[in-house]
Amino acid sequence: MSSRKSKRRQHIPQRTCVGCRTVLPKRSLTRIVNGPDGVKVDPTGKAPGRGAYLHNLQSCWKKALPGSLARALRTELTDETIEELSLYMKNLADEQLD
Ligand SMILES: [Zn+2]
């Protein structure tokens, strides 16, 4: 353990939304993971595997599902996965609330 831990300013992990390419603190995004069980939504943000991040906004998911999400995860999305992600997406807001 280092004794010089700075007081977590500038230390927020930043991630890019693969839908709109905006860079944001990781917490504001939903993680999708390409893990041992395939591609899944990862609400904990801790599942093993390659992750990609998306806003909690339908518009970003709609942009990402046809291509950029698969590229970010270095895989291809199966029809099953797309269906699952689409179901998840339906519960999201369709535009920015703040
Ligand atoms: Zn976005």
Boltz pocket constraint, residues with backbone or C-beta under 6 A from the ligand:
constraints:
  - pocket:
      binder: B
      contacts: [[A, 17], [A, 18], [A, 19], [A, 20], [A, 21], [A, 22], [A, 54], [A, 55], [A, 57], [A, 60]]
      max_distance: 6.0
